[in-house]
Amino acid sequence: ARKVIISAPASGADATIVYGVNHDTLRQSHQIISSASCTTNCLAPVAQVLHRELGIENGLMTTIHAYTNDQNLIDVYHTDPYRARSATQSMIPSKTGAA
């Protein structure tokens, strides 16, 4: 393909575009475009408005995300039902690709 849009963060992309935030930076010369992470696409439009209207000096964000296919989950039997909970129902701290 001559041009590619990746629907995830990508380190080798010519540009990372969040539509409505920085789509005006998109250039014809860009061959590989990342559309950022789902977290970035949720946060960036809100942060842009807050920064434009009120100003943001610094910030901190937390996200809770469903498990993804690159997380190995295993559920096994335990005599204590509390410790035998489903891994897919647990909140497990993990890294993110969010910008």
N, C-alpha and C positions, 0 to 999 in steps of 0.2 A: 504494500500500500504506500502511496506517496504521502498521505497525511493520516495521522492516527490521533484519536481522542481516547485517553485512558480514564476510566471512571473511578480513579483512586489516586492517592498521592504517588508521585513518581519522581525519583531523583534525577533522571536523565531527560526530563521534559524541557522543551523550549520555553514553556510558560505554564503557570498554574492559574486557571481561570475560575472564578466564582461568579457566575452570571448575576448581574445586578450590582456587583461590587467593583469588579475590575475588568469586566468584559471589553471595555474600551481600549485595553492594552493589547488585545489580540491583533496580531499582524499576519498578513498574507505569507510572510516568510517562515512562520512557525510551522514545523513539520510534525512535532509531537506535542500534544497539549494534554495536561492533566486537569481534570475537573475537581481536584482536591478530595478531601475526605468528607464523609457524610456529616461528621461533627463540624468541620470547617464550614460547610455549606449551611448549617443551621446557625452557627455563631456569627459568621462574618457579616451578614446583612444587618443583624441587630447591633453588632458592635460598630458598624459603619455609621448608622444613624445616631447612636449615642455619642460617638466621637465627633461627628459633624455638629450636632446640636448642643452638646454639653461639654465635650472634651473628655478624653480618657487619658489619664497619666500612666496608669498601670492596671493590670487586672489579673484575675485568677479564675479559671473555669474548671469545672468537673463534669464529666460525662458518664452516663451509665448506658452501656451498649449491650445488645444481645451478643451471645457467644457467636463466634464465626468459625468457618470451616478449618482454620489453621490452629485452633485450640483443641488439643487432644483431651477428650473427656472420657472418664470411665466410671461407671456406677457399679459398686459391688455390695454384696450382702454384709451386714454388720448386726451383731446381736443387739446393739443399742439402736433403736429406730432413729433416734436423733442424729446419730453419726452416719446413718445410711441414707441420708437425703440425696436427692438427685443433683448431680453436678450441673445440669442445665438450669437448675433453679437457684444456684448459688451465685452471689456476686463475688467475683474473683478479681482483685486488682491486677491490671495488666497494662502494658504500654499501648500507645495508640499512634496512628499515623497522622493525627490532626496537626495542623500547622500552628 
